Amino acid sequence: MSFSPNLFLSNMNAKGGPARPCRFEVILPIPAYIGQFVGNSTLERILNLPNSIFTDVSDVINNALGTRNENGPMQSTNPTITRYLALQCEAAELPGKTVETADVRIYGPTFKVPYRMQYTDTTLTFICTNDFYERKLFDSWMEAMIPSDTNNIRFPKSNSSRYLTNIRIIQYDDIVRQIFAVDLIDAFPVGIAPQALSWGDDGFHRLSISFAYQRYRPIYEGNFDIGQTLSTIGGTAATRLLSF
C-alpha cells in the first residue's frame, strides 16, 4: 500500500506523538566507598542550595503519590553530587543488548540457538565547569577501583571497597511523564575519553565516561514527576511556591 501522510500522523498522534531524545534524566548515585574520596566544597553547597530545597519538597510529594524517589534504586551517599551530575549530564543513551547465538546441527542444515545475553557499555557525557570537578570525580572513582601506585584491584562487592552503583536513565514525554527507564545494575566507570585542547577552540569542555554494568532492568511504566512538571511549567515561581 502507498504511503499516507494522514495515516502516519494519525498513528503518531494516537501514541502521543514522537518521543524526543532531549527529554531525559540520569540519576547516578555515588557509592559509599567512592564518597570517601570525593566531597563538596562550600561553594558547591551554596550553588546547589536552591536545587536542594526544591528537590526535598518534590521528594515529599513524589513519595506521597507513590512515585520514584529522586535517588533512584540506590541511595547516594552524597545526594548533592547526584543532583549536580544530573544537571551536568548533557548526553546519554538508552543501552542496547544482543543475544549471542551458537550454530547447531542435529540433522540437515545448521541453525542458530541463543545461549547468552550480552549488554553493551553505555556512555554519559557531562559539561565541565571551570574547576574541572567532573574530571576529578571520575578520576578519583577509577583510582579507587585500581590505585595507580600499587595496581592492586579492589574486589567490587566487598563491604570495604564496593564501588558499584545502580544508574537510572529516564525518558520523559512532553509533559514530563516517565514513559521508559532503565536501571543499570552494578555499574562502574571503565573509560574516560580524551579531552582535546586547541588554541582554535573557544568552546567548552565535555567529558565522556563509559560505564560497564552487569545487566539492565527496563521499567515500562512510570508516573508524572510533580517536581519536574512544576519546575518546567512555573520555573522559579513554582520553586518558591513549594518551598513554603
GUDO-457156 format. One line per field, with one value per atom (N, C-alpha, C, O, CB): residue in three letters; x, y, z. Coordinates in steps of 0.2 Angstrom, whole numbers. Atoms other than C-alpha are relative to their C-alpha. Glycine has a CB too. Layout:
REM GUDO-457156
rest [ALA	...]
c1 [X	...]
c2 [Y	...]
c3 [Z	...]
***
This chain:
REM GUDO-457156
rest [MET	MET	MET	MET	MET	SER	SER	SER	SER	SER	PHE	PHE	PHE	PHE	PHE	SER	SER	SER	SER	SER	PRO	PRO	PRO	PRO	PRO	ASN	ASN	ASN	ASN	ASN	LEU	LEU	LEU	LEU	LEU	PHE	PHE	PHE	PHE	PHE	LEU	LEU	LEU	LEU	LEU	SER	SER	SER	SER	SER	ASN	ASN	ASN	ASN	ASN	MET	MET	MET	MET	MET	ASN	ASN	ASN	ASN	ASN	ALA	ALA	ALA	ALA	ALA	LYS	LYS	LYS	LYS	LYS	GLY	GLY	GLY	GLY	GLY	GLY	GLY	GLY	GLY	GLY	PRO	PRO	PRO	PRO	PRO	ALA	ALA	ALA	ALA	ALA	ARG	ARG	ARG	ARG	ARG	PRO	PRO	PRO	PRO	PRO	CYS	CYS	CYS	CYS	CYS	ARG	ARG	ARG	ARG	ARG	PHE	PHE	PHE	PHE	PHE	GLU	GLU	GLU	GLU	GLU	VAL	VAL	VAL	VAL	VAL	ILE	ILE	ILE	ILE	ILE	LEU	LEU	LEU	LEU	LEU	PRO	PRO	PRO	PRO	PRO	ILE	ILE	ILE	ILE	ILE	PRO	PRO	PRO	PRO	PRO	ALA	ALA	ALA	ALA	ALA	TYR	TYR	TYR	TYR	TYR	ILE	ILE	ILE	ILE	ILE	GLY	GLY	GLY	GLY	GLY	GLN	GLN	GLN	GLN	GLN	PHE	PHE	PHE	PHE	PHE	VAL	VAL	VAL	VAL	VAL	GLY	GLY	GLY	GLY	GLY	ASN	ASN	ASN	ASN	ASN	SER	SER	SER	SER	SER	THR	THR	THR	THR	THR	LEU	LEU	LEU	LEU	LEU	GLU	GLU	GLU	GLU	GLU	ARG	ARG	ARG	ARG	ARG	ILE	ILE	ILE	ILE	ILE	LEU	LEU	LEU	LEU	LEU	ASN	ASN	ASN	ASN	ASN	LEU	LEU	LEU	LEU	LEU	PRO	PRO	PRO	PRO	PRO	ASN	ASN	ASN	ASN	ASN	SER	SER	SER	SER	SER	ILE	ILE	ILE	ILE	ILE	PHE	PHE	PHE	PHE	PHE	THR	THR	THR	THR	THR	ASP	ASP	ASP	ASP	ASP	VAL	VAL	VAL	VAL	VAL	SER	SER	SER	SER	SER	ASP	ASP	ASP	ASP	ASP	VAL	VAL	VAL	VAL	VAL	ILE	ILE	ILE	ILE	ILE	ASN	ASN	ASN	ASN	ASN	ASN	ASN	ASN	ASN	ASN	ALA	ALA	ALA	ALA	ALA	LEU	LEU	LEU	LEU	LEU	GLY	GLY	GLY	GLY	GLY	THR	THR	THR	THR	THR	ARG	ARG	ARG	ARG	ARG	ASN	ASN	ASN	ASN	ASN	GLU	GLU	GLU	GLU	GLU	ASN	ASN	ASN	ASN	ASN	GLY	GLY	GLY	GLY	GLY	PRO	PRO	PRO	PRO	PRO	MET	MET	MET	MET	MET	GLN	GLN	GLN	GLN	GLN	SER	SER	SER	SER	SER	THR	THR	THR	THR	THR	ASN	ASN	ASN	ASN	ASN	PRO	PRO	PRO	PRO	PRO	THR	THR	THR	THR	THR	ILE	ILE	ILE	ILE	ILE	THR	THR	THR	THR	THR	ARG	ARG	ARG	ARG	ARG	TYR	TYR	TYR	TYR	TYR	LEU	LEU	LEU	LEU	LEU	ALA	ALA	ALA	ALA	ALA	LEU	LEU	LEU	LEU	LEU	GLN	GLN	GLN	GLN	GLN	CYS	CYS	CYS	CYS	CYS	GLU	GLU	GLU	GLU	GLU	ALA	ALA	ALA	ALA	ALA	ALA	ALA	ALA	ALA	ALA	GLU	GLU	GLU	GLU	GLU	LEU	LEU	LEU	LEU	LEU	PRO	PRO	PRO	PRO	PRO	GLY	GLY	GLY	GLY	GLY	LYS	LYS	LYS	LYS	LYS	THR	THR	THR	THR	THR	VAL	VAL	VAL	VAL	VAL	GLU	GLU	GLU	GLU	GLU	THR	THR	THR	THR	THR	ALA	ALA	ALA	ALA	ALA	ASP	ASP	ASP	ASP	ASP	VAL	VAL	VAL	VAL	VAL	ARG	ARG	ARG	ARG	ARG	ILE	ILE	ILE	ILE	ILE	TYR	TYR	TYR	TYR	TYR	GLY	GLY	GLY	GLY	GLY	PRO	PRO	PRO	PRO	PRO	THR	THR	THR	THR	THR	PHE	PHE	PHE	PHE	PHE	LYS	LYS	LYS	LYS	LYS	VAL	VAL	VAL	VAL	VAL	PRO	PRO	PRO	PRO	PRO	TYR	TYR	TYR	TYR	TYR	ARG	ARG	ARG	ARG	ARG	MET	MET	MET	MET	MET	GLN	GLN	GLN	GLN	GLN	TYR	TYR	TYR	TYR	TYR	THR	THR	THR	THR	THR	ASP	ASP	ASP	ASP	ASP	THR	THR	THR	THR	THR	THR	THR	THR	THR	THR	LEU	LEU	LEU	LEU	LEU	THR	THR	THR	THR	THR	PHE	PHE	PHE	PHE	PHE	ILE	ILE	ILE	ILE	ILE	CYS	CYS	CYS	CYS	CYS	THR	THR	THR	THR	THR	ASN	ASN	ASN	ASN	ASN	ASP	ASP	ASP	ASP	ASP	PHE	PHE	PHE	PHE	PHE	TYR	TYR	TYR	TYR	TYR	GLU	GLU	GLU	GLU	GLU	ARG	ARG	ARG	ARG	ARG	LYS	LYS	LYS	LYS	LYS	LEU	LEU	LEU	LEU	LEU	PHE	PHE	PHE	PHE	PHE	ASP	ASP	ASP	ASP	ASP	SER	SER	SER	SER	SER	TRP	TRP	TRP	TRP	TRP	MET	MET	MET	MET	MET	GLU	GLU	GLU	GLU	GLU	ALA	ALA	ALA	ALA	ALA	MET	MET	MET	MET	MET	ILE	ILE	ILE	ILE	ILE	PRO	PRO	PRO	PRO	PRO	SER	SER	SER	SER	SER	ASP	ASP	ASP	ASP	ASP	THR	THR	THR	THR	THR	ASN	ASN	ASN	ASN	ASN	ASN	ASN	ASN	ASN	ASN	ILE	ILE	ILE	ILE	ILE	ARG	ARG	ARG	ARG	ARG	PHE	PHE	PHE	PHE	PHE	PRO	PRO	PRO	PRO	PRO	LYS	LYS	LYS	LYS	LYS	SER	SER	SER	SER	SER	ASN	ASN	ASN	ASN	ASN	SER	SER	SER	SER	SER	SER	SER	SER	SER	SER	ARG	ARG	ARG	ARG	ARG	TYR	TYR	TYR	TYR	TYR	LEU	LEU	LEU	LEU	LEU	THR	THR	THR	THR	THR	ASN	ASN	ASN	ASN	ASN	ILE	ILE	ILE	ILE	ILE	ARG	ARG	ARG	ARG	ARG	ILE	ILE	ILE	ILE	ILE	ILE	ILE	ILE	ILE	ILE	GLN	GLN	GLN	GLN	GLN	TYR	TYR	TYR	TYR	TYR	ASP	ASP	ASP	ASP	ASP	ASP	ASP	ASP	ASP	ASP	ILE	ILE	ILE	ILE	ILE	VAL	VAL	VAL	VAL	VAL	ARG	ARG	ARG	ARG	ARG	GLN	GLN	GLN	GLN	GLN	ILE	ILE	ILE	ILE	ILE	PHE	PHE	PHE	PHE	PHE	ALA	ALA	ALA	ALA	ALA	VAL	VAL	VAL	VAL	VAL	ASP	ASP	ASP	ASP	ASP	LEU	LEU	LEU	LEU	LEU	ILE	ILE	ILE	ILE	ILE	ASP	ASP	ASP	ASP	ASP	ALA	ALA	ALA	ALA	ALA	PHE	PHE	PHE	PHE	PHE	PRO	PRO	PRO	PRO	PRO	VAL	VAL	VAL	VAL	VAL	GLY	GLY	GLY	GLY	GLY	ILE	ILE	ILE	ILE	ILE	ALA	ALA	ALA	ALA	ALA	PRO	PRO	PRO	PRO	PRO	GLN	GLN	GLN	GLN	GLN	ALA	ALA	ALA	ALA	ALA	LEU	LEU	LEU	LEU	LEU	SER	SER	SER	SER	SER	TRP	TRP	TRP	TRP	TRP	GLY	GLY	GLY	GLY	GLY	ASP	ASP	ASP	ASP	ASP	ASP	ASP	ASP	ASP	ASP	GLY	GLY	GLY	GLY	GLY	PHE	PHE	PHE	PHE	PHE	HIS	HIS	HIS	HIS	HIS	ARG	ARG	ARG	ARG	ARG	LEU	LEU	LEU	LEU	LEU	SER	SER	SER	SER	SER	ILE	ILE	ILE	ILE	ILE	SER	SER	SER	SER	SER	PHE	PHE	PHE	PHE	PHE	ALA	ALA	ALA	ALA	ALA	TYR	TYR	TYR	TYR	TYR	GLN	GLN	GLN	GLN	GLN	ARG	ARG	ARG	ARG	ARG	TYR	TYR	TYR	TYR	TYR	ARG	ARG	ARG	ARG	ARG	PRO	PRO	PRO	PRO	PRO	ILE	ILE	ILE	ILE	ILE	TYR	TYR	TYR	TYR	TYR	GLU	GLU	GLU	GLU	GLU	GLY	GLY	GLY	GLY	GLY	ASN	ASN	ASN	ASN	ASN	PHE	PHE	PHE	PHE	PHE	ASP	ASP	ASP	ASP	ASP	ILE	ILE	ILE	ILE	ILE	GLY	GLY	GLY	GLY	GLY	GLN	GLN	GLN	GLN	GLN	THR	THR	THR	THR	THR	LEU	LEU	LEU	LEU	LEU	SER	SER	SER	SER	SER	THR	THR	THR	THR	THR	ILE	ILE	ILE	ILE	ILE	GLY	GLY	GLY	GLY	GLY	GLY	GLY	GLY	GLY	GLY	THR	THR	THR	THR	THR	ALA	ALA	ALA	ALA	ALA	ALA	ALA	ALA	ALA	ALA	THR	THR	THR	THR	THR	ARG	ARG	ARG	ARG	ARG	LEU	LEU	LEU	LEU	LEU	LEU	LEU	LEU	LEU	LEU	SER	SER	SER	SER	SER	PHE	PHE	PHE	PHE	PHE]
c1 [4	0	4	10	-5	-4	6	0	-4	-3	-1	12	-5	-7	7	6	-2	3	3	-6	-2	4	-5	-3	2	6	-13	0	-1	-6	0	-12	6	6	0	-6	6	-1	0	6	1	1	-5	-5	-2	5	-14	3	1	-6	-4	-3	4	4	4	-4	9	-4	-2	4	5	-5	-3	-4	-5	3	-13	4	2	-2	-5	3	3	8	5	-3	6	5	8	2	-5	17	7	8	0	-7	36	3	2	4	-4	47	6	10	2	-6	61	6	5	-2	-6	78	3	7	6	-2	81	-3	-1	-1	4	69	2	-1	-8	-3	79	3	4	5	-4	87	4	2	-6	-4	101	1	3	7	-1	102	6	5	-7	-6	119	2	6	6	-2	121	7	10	-5	-7	138	1	-2	3	-1	143	4	7	4	-3	148	8	11	-2	-7	166	3	8	2	-2	168	-1	3	-3	1	161	5	6	-6	-5	176	6	10	3	-5	187	-2	2	2	2	176	-5	-7	-4	4	166	-2	-1	4	2	158	3	4	-8	-3	166	-6	-12	4	5	156	-3	-9	3	3	154	-5	-11	5	4	146	-7	-12	3	6	134	-5	-11	2	4	129	-4	-10	4	3	126	-6	-10	5	6	115	-5	-10	4	5	105	-7	-12	2	7	90	-2	-8	0	2	90	-1	-6	6	1	92	-7	-11	5	7	76	-5	-10	0	5	66	-1	-6	1	0	71	-3	-6	7	3	67	-7	-10	3	7	50	-3	-8	-2	3	47	0	-4	3	-1	53	-6	-9	6	6	39	-6	-10	-1	6	26	0	-5	-1	-1	33	-1	-5	6	0	34	-8	-10	4	7	16	-4	-9	-3	4	10	2	-1	1	-3	20	4	5	-6	-4	31	7	9	0	-7	50	3	1	4	-4	62	6	8	3	-5	75	7	10	1	-7	90	-1	4	2	1	83	0	-2	6	1	85	6	6	1	-6	101	1	2	6	-2	104	7	11	-2	-7	118	2	-1	-1	-3	130	1	2	7	0	130	-5	-3	8	5	114	1	-1	-7	-2	121	4	3	4	-3	133	-4	-3	6	4	120	-5	-6	-5	4	109	4	2	-3	-5	124	2	1	7	-1	128	-6	-5	3	6	110	-1	-3	-6	0	111	6	5	1	-6	128	0	4	7	0	124	-4	-10	-4	2	122	-3	-7	5	2	120	1	5	5	0	116	-3	-4	-4	3	110	-4	-1	5	4	97	4	5	-7	-5	109	-4	-10	3	2	107	2	6	2	-2	109	-1	-5	-4	0	112	-1	2	6	0	108	6	6	-7	-5	123	-2	-6	7	3	120	6	11	-5	-5	129	-4	-10	2	3	127	-1	4	5	2	119	-3	-6	-5	3	115	-1	3	5	2	105	0	2	-7	0	101	-2	-7	-6	1	101	4	10	-7	-4	106	1	-3	-3	-1	113	-5	-7	8	4	103	3	7	-8	-3	106	-4	-11	1	4	101	3	9	0	-3	103	3	0	-5	-3	114	2	4	6	-2	119	-2	-3	8	2	113	6	10	-6	-6	127	-3	-6	5	2	125	5	11	-2	-5	134	1	-3	-2	-1	143	-4	-6	8	3	135	4	9	-7	-4	142	-4	-10	3	3	137	5	11	-2	-4	143	-2	-8	-1	1	145	3	9	3	-3	148	5	3	-5	-5	164	0	-1	7	-1	165	7	11	-4	-7	180	4	11	0	-4	186	1	5	-3	-1	186	-3	0	7	2	176	-2	-1	-6	3	168	6	6	-4	-6	185	3	5	5	-3	192	-4	-1	1	4	177	1	2	-8	0	178	7	9	-2	-7	197	1	4	5	0	195	-3	-1	-3	4	182	4	4	-7	-4	193	7	9	2	-6	208	-1	3	3	2	198	-1	0	-6	1	195	7	7	-4	-7	213	5	6	1	-5	226	6	8	2	-5	239	7	11	0	-6	253	1	7	1	-1	250	-3	-1	-3	3	239	-4	-5	4	4	230	-7	-10	2	8	212	-4	-3	-1	5	199	-6	-9	-3	6	185	-6	-7	0	5	170	-6	-10	-3	6	157	2	-2	-4	-2	167	-3	-4	8	3	159	5	3	-2	-5	175	2	6	6	-3	178	-6	-4	6	5	161	0	-2	-7	0	162	-5	-5	7	5	147	-6	-7	-2	6	131	-5	-4	2	6	114	-2	-4	-6	1	112	-7	-9	5	7	94	0	2	-5	1	91	-7	-10	5	7	74	-2	2	-3	3	65	-7	-11	-1	6	51	-4	-1	1	4	37	0	3	-7	1	32	-2	-1	-4	3	23	3	0	-8	-5	37	-3	-4	1	2	29	5	7	-7	-5	41	-3	-8	2	3	37	5	3	-1	-5	53	6	8	2	-6	68	3	1	-2	-4	82	4	7	4	-5	92	6	5	-4	-6	110	2	4	5	-2	114	7	10	-4	-7	131	4	9	2	-4	138	6	6	-4	-6	155	4	3	5	-3	166	6	10	2	-6	178	4	9	-3	-4	184	-2	-7	-2	1	187	3	9	4	-2	188	4	4	-7	-5	202	-4	-9	5	3	198	5	11	-2	-5	206	1	-4	-3	-2	215	2	6	5	-2	217	-1	-6	-4	1	220	-5	-8	7	6	207	-7	-12	1	7	193	-2	2	0	2	184	-6	-10	-1	6	170	1	5	-2	-1	169	1	-1	-6	-2	175	-6	-11	5	5	164	4	9	-5	-3	168	-4	-10	2	3	163	2	8	0	-2	163	-4	-10	-2	3	160	-1	3	4	2	151	-1	-5	-6	1	151	-5	-6	6	5	137	-2	0	-7	1	131	-6	-6	-2	6	114	-5	-3	-4	4	100	-7	-9	0	7	82	-5	-4	-1	4	69	-6	-9	-3	6	55	-5	-4	2	4	40	-5	-8	-3	5	28	3	7	-6	-2	30	-5	-11	6	5	21	2	8	-2	-2	21	5	4	-6	-4	36	-3	-1	8	3	27	5	4	-4	-5	43	2	3	5	-2	49	-5	-3	3	6	32	0	-1	-6	1	30	6	5	-1	-6	48	0	2	6	0	46	-6	-4	-2	6	29	1	0	-7	0	32	7	7	-3	-7	51	1	-1	1	-2	57	-6	-6	5	6	39	-2	-4	-5	3	34	5	3	-1	-5	50	-1	-1	7	2	46	-6	-7	0	7	28	1	-2	-5	0	33	5	5	3	-5	47	-3	0	6	3	34	-4	-8	-5]
c2 [-6	0	6	6	0	-6	18	3	3	4	-3	29	6	9	3	-5	40	5	3	-3	-5	56	0	1	7	0	57	-6	-5	1	6	39	0	-2	-6	-1	42	4	2	2	-5	57	-3	-1	7	3	48	-5	-6	-3	5	34	3	1	-5	-4	46	3	2	5	-4	56	-5	-3	4	5	40	-2	-4	-6	2	36	6	5	-4	-6	54	4	8	-2	-4	60	-3	-8	7	3	57	1	6	2	-1	54	4	3	-7	-4	67	-2	-3	7	2	62	5	4	-2	-6	79	-1	3	6	1	74	-6	-11	0	6	63	3	9	-4	-1	62	-6	-11	2	6	52	1	7	1	0	48	-5	-11	-2	4	42	1	6	3	0	38	-1	-5	-5	1	39	-5	-5	7	5	23	3	8	-6	-2	24	0	5	-4	0	19	5	8	-7	-5	32	7	11	0	-6	45	2	8	-1	-1	43	4	8	-6	-3	50	7	11	-4	-7	65	3	0	-2	-3	78	7	8	2	-6	95	6	6	1	-6	112	4	3	4	-5	126	3	4	5	-4	135	-5	-2	2	5	119	-1	-1	-7	0	118	6	5	-2	-6	136	0	2	6	0	134	-5	-4	-1	5	119	0	-4	-7	-1	126	0	-3	6	-1	131	-7	-9	5	7	113	-4	-8	-2	5	105	1	-3	1	-2	115	-3	-6	7	2	111	-8	-11	3	7	93	-4	-8	-3	2	90	0	-5	3	0	96	-4	-7	8	4	87	-7	-11	1	7	71	-2	-7	-1	1	73	-2	-6	6	1	75	-7	-11	6	7	60	-6	-11	0	5	49	-1	-7	0	0	53	-3	-6	7	2	49	-7	-10	5	6	33	0	-6	-5	-1	39	-2	-3	6	2	36	5	11	0	-5	44	2	-1	-4	-3	56	-4	-4	7	3	45	-7	-10	-1	6	30	-6	-6	0	7	12	-1	-6	-5	1	15	7	12	-2	-6	28	3	-1	-1	-3	40	3	5	6	-2	44	8	11	-3	-7	62	2	3	2	-2	67	7	8	1	-6	84	-1	2	5	1	77	-4	-3	-5	3	66	5	4	-5	-5	81	4	6	5	-3	90	-3	0	2	4	76	0	0	-7	0	76	6	6	-1	-6	94	1	3	6	0	92	-5	-4	0	5	77	2	3	-7	-3	84	-6	-4	4	6	67	-7	-8	0	7	49	-4	-2	0	4	34	-6	-8	-3	6	20	-6	-7	0	5	5	-6	-7	-3	5	-9	-7	-7	0	7	-28	-5	-3	-3	5	-43	-7	-8	1	7	-61	-4	-4	-3	4	-72	-7	-10	0	6	-87	-5	-3	1	6	-104	-4	-5	-4	4	-114	-7	-10	1	7	-131	-4	-1	0	4	-145	-7	-10	-1	6	-160	-5	-10	0	4	-166	5	9	-6	-5	-156	6	6	1	-6	-138	2	1	5	-3	-129	6	9	3	-5	-117	3	0	-2	-4	-104	-1	-1	7	0	-106	5	6	-7	-5	-92	-4	-9	5	3	-96	6	4	-4	-5	-79	7	9	0	-7	-61	4	4	2	-4	-48	8	10	-1	-7	-30	5	3	2	-4	-16	6	8	3	-6	-2	6	7	1	-7	15	6	5	0	-6	32	6	7	2	-6	48	6	5	-1	-6	65	6	7	2	-5	79	6	6	-2	-7	98	1	1	5	-2	103	7	11	-2	-7	118	2	-2	0	-3	129	-3	-3	7	3	119	-7	-11	0	6	103	-6	-11	-1	5	94	-6	-11	4	7	81	-4	-10	2	4	75	-2	-8	4	2	75	-6	-11	6	5	65	-7	-12	2	6	51	-3	-9	0	2	51	-4	-9	6	2	48	-7	-12	5	7	34	-5	-11	1	6	24	-1	-7	2	1	27	-4	-8	7	4	20	-8	-12	3	7	4	-3	-9	0	3	1	6	10	-3	-6	13	-1	-6	-1	0	18	-1	-3	6	1	17	-8	-10	4	7	-2	-4	-10	-1	4	-8	-6	-11	-3	5	-19	1	6	0	-1	-22	-1	-6	-5	1	-19	-5	-4	7	5	-33	5	8	-5	-5	-24	0	4	0	1	-31	-1	-4	-6	0	-31	6	11	0	-5	-21	6	12	-3	-5	-11	3	8	-3	-3	-7	-1	-2	-4	1	-8	7	12	-1	-6	4	0	4	1	1	-2	4	6	-7	-3	8	-2	-5	8	1	7	7	11	-3	-6	21	-1	-6	1	0	25	6	11	2	-4	33	0	-5	-2	-1	40	4	9	4	-3	45	3	-1	-5	-3	58	2	2	6	-2	63	8	11	-3	-8	82	3	9	2	-3	84	-3	-4	-2	3	76	-6	-6	6	6	59	-5	-6	-2	5	45	-6	-9	-4	4	34	-7	-12	3	6	22	2	8	-2	-1	20	-7	-12	2	6	8	1	6	-2	0	3	-4	-10	-3	3	-1	-3	1	4	3	-14	-1	-3	-7	1	-14	3	0	-7	-3	-1	4	5	6	-3	7	3	0	-5	-3	18	-4	-6	7	4	9	4	2	-6	-3	23	8	10	-2	-7	42	2	1	4	-2	49	6	10	2	-6	61	6	6	-1	-6	79	4	6	3	-4	89	7	10	0	-7	105	4	1	1	-3	118	8	10	-2	-7	137	2	8	3	-2	137	-1	0	-3	2	131	4	4	-8	-5	144	-3	1	7	3	132	-2	1	-6	2	122	-8	-11	2	7	105	-4	-2	-1	5	90	-7	-8	-2	6	74	-6	-7	1	6	57	-6	-7	-2	6	42	-6	-6	2	7	24	-4	-4	-4	4	13	-7	-8	3	7	-6	-2	2	-4	2	-15	-7	-10	5	7	-32	-2	-6	-3	0	-30	6	10	-7	-5	-18	-2	-8	5	2	-19	6	11	0	-5	-10	2	-3	-2	-2	0	3	8	5	-2	1	5	9	-6	-4	10	6	5	-4	-5	27	5	5	4	-5	42	7	8	-1	-7	61	1	0	4	-3	69	7	11	0	-7	83	5	11	-1	-5	92	2	8	-3	-1	91	4	9	-6	-3	96	7	12	-4	-6	111	5	11	0	-4	117	2	7	-4	-1	115	6	10	-6	-5	125	7	12	-3	-7	138	2	8	-2	-2	139	2	-2	6	-2	148	2	1	6	-2	154	-6	-6	3	6	136	-3	-5	-6	2	133	4	1	1	-4	147	-2	-2	7	2	141	-6	-7	-1	6	124	0	-4	-6	-1	130	2	2	4	-2	137	-6	-4	6]
c3 [0	0	0	3	6	1	-4	7	11	-5	-6	10	0	-4	0	-2	18	5	11	1	-5	27	6	11	-3	-5	36	4	10	-4	-4	41	5	11	-4	-5	48	5	11	-5	-6	58	4	11	-3	-4	64	5	11	-4	-4	70	6	11	-4	-5	79	5	11	-4	-5	87	5	11	-3	-5	94	5	10	-5	-5	103	4	7	-3	-4	110	-4	-1	6	4	96	1	4	2	0	93	7	10	-5	-6	108	-1	-6	3	1	110	4	10	2	-3	114	5	10	-4	-4	123	7	12	-3	-6	137	4	4	-1	-3	148	7	8	-4	-7	166	2	0	5	-3	173	7	9	-4	-7	191	2	1	4	-1	196	8	10	-4	-7	215	1	-3	4	-1	222	6	11	3	-5	231	6	6	-3	-6	249	0	3	6	1	245	-4	-2	-3	4	232	4	3	-7	-4	244	4	6	4	-4	254	-3	0	3	4	240	-3	-6	-5	3	234	5	10	-6	-5	243	-4	-10	6	2	241	3	9	1	-3	243	3	1	-5	-2	252	-6	-5	5	5	236	-4	-6	-5	3	228	4	1	-1	-5	243	-1	-1	7	1	241	-7	-7	1	7	222	-1	-5	-5	0	225	5	5	0	-5	239	-3	0	4	3	228	-3	-2	-6	2	220	6	5	-5	-6	237	3	5	5	-3	243	-4	-1	1	5	228	0	0	-7	1	227	7	6	-1	-6	246	0	2	6	0	244	-6	-4	-2	6	227	2	0	-6	-2	235	5	5	4	-5	249	-4	-3	5	4	235	-3	-4	-5	4	225	4	2	-4	-5	240	2	2	6	-2	245	-6	-5	1	6	227	-2	-7	-6	1	227	-7	-10	-1	5	213	2	8	-4	-1	211	5	5	-6	-4	224	-5	-9	6	5	216	0	-5	3	0	221	-3	-4	7	4	211	4	10	-5	-3	215	5	9	-5	-5	226	3	0	-4	-4	240	-2	-1	7	1	236	7	11	-5	-6	250	-1	5	1	1	243	-5	-11	-2	5	235	-3	-9	4	4	231	-6	-12	5	6	219	-5	-11	2	4	212	-4	-10	4	3	208	-5	-10	5	4	202	-7	-12	3	6	189	-4	-10	2	5	183	-4	-9	5	3	179	-6	-11	5	5	170	-5	-10	4	5	160	-6	-6	3	6	143	-5	-9	-4	5	133	4	8	-6	-2	137	-5	-11	7	5	129	4	9	-5	-2	132	-2	-9	-2	2	132	-5	-4	5	4	119	3	8	-7	-2	121	-6	-10	6	5	110	2	8	-5	-1	110	-4	-10	-1	3	107	-2	2	4	2	97	-2	-3	-6	2	93	-6	-6	6	5	77	2	5	-6	-2	80	-6	-10	6	5	68	3	6	-6	-2	73	-6	-6	4	6	56	-6	-5	0	5	40	1	3	-1	-1	39	7	12	-4	-7	54	1	-3	1	-2	64	6	10	1	-5	77	7	6	-1	-7	96	4	5	3	-5	109	6	8	2	-6	124	5	10	-2	-5	132	-2	-8	1	2	133	1	7	5	0	130	1	-4	-6	-1	137	-2	-1	7	3	128	5	9	-7	-5	138	-2	-8	0	1	139	2	6	4	-1	138	2	0	-7	-2	148	-1	0	8	1	143	4	5	-8	-4	155	-2	-5	7	1	153	6	12	-1	-5	163	2	-2	-3	-3	174	1	-1	7	0	177	5	5	1	-5	192	-2	2	7	2	182	5	6	-2	-5	196	-3	0	3	3	184	-1	0	-6	2	178	6	7	-4	-7	196	3	6	5	-3	202	-3	0	-1	3	189	0	0	-7	-1	190	7	8	-1	-7	209	0	4	5	0	206	-3	0	-4	3	194	4	4	-7	-4	205	6	9	3	-6	220	-2	2	3	3	209	0	2	-6	1	204	2	-3	-7	-1	213	-5	-6	7	5	201	3	-1	-4	-3	213	2	2	6	-2	218	-6	-6	6	5	204	3	0	-6	-4	217	-1	1	7	2	210	6	10	-5	-5	223	-2	-7	2	2	224	0	5	5	1	218	5	6	-7	-4	230	7	11	-2	-7	246	4	1	1	-4	260	1	2	7	-1	262	-6	-6	4	6	244	-6	-12	-2	5	235	-4	-2	3	4	220	-5	-10	-3	5	210	2	8	0	-2	209	-5	-10	-1	5	200	-3	0	4	4	187	-3	-6	-5	4	181	-5	-4	6	6	164	-2	-3	-6	1	162	-7	-8	6	6	146	2	4	-6	-1	148	-7	-12	4	6	136	1	5	0	0	133	6	7	-6	-6	149	6	11	0	-6	160	3	9	5	-3	162	-2	-8	-3	2	163	-4	-2	7	5	148	-1	-3	-7	0	149	5	5	-7	-3	160	1	0	8	-1	163	6	7	-6	-6	179	-2	-4	6	2	175	7	11	-3	-7	189	0	-5	0	-2	197	-6	-9	0	5	185	3	9	-3	-2	186	-6	-11	4	6	175	-2	2	2	3	163	-5	-7	-3	5	152	0	1	-7	0	152	-7	-9	6	7	134	0	5	-4	1	129	-1	-4	-5	1	130	-4	-1	7	4	116	2	5	-8	-2	119	-7	-11	5	6	105	1	4	-6	0	103	-4	-3	-2	5	89	3	-1	-6	-2	100	6	11	2	-6	111	3	6	-3	-3	116	7	11	-4	-6	132	0	-4	5	0	138	1	5	6	-2	138	2	-1	-7	-3	147	-1	1	8	2	140	5	4	-7	-5	153	-3	-3	7	1	148	6	10	-5	-6	160	-2	-7	4	1	161	6	11	0	-5	171	-1	-7	-1	1	174	-5	-9	7	4	166	1	5	2	-1	164	1	-2	-5	-2	171	-3	-1	7	3	160	5	8	-7	-4	168	-5	-8	6	5	157	2	-2	-3	-2	167	5	9	4	-4	175	2	-1	-3	-2	183	-1	-3	8	1	182	6	12	0	-5	191	2	-2	-3	-2	200	1	-2	7	0	204	-6	-7	5	6	187	-4	-8	-4	4	179	3	-2	1	-3	191	-2	-4	7	1	188	-8	-10	1	7	169	-2	-6	-4	1	169	3	0	2	-4	183	1	3	6	-1	184	7	11	-5	-7	199	4	10	0	-4	204	3	9	-5	-3	206	6	11	-5	-5	216	7	12	-2	-6	228	3	9	-2	-3	230	4	9	-6	-4	235	6	11	-5	-6	247	6	12	-2	-6	259	3	8	-2]
***
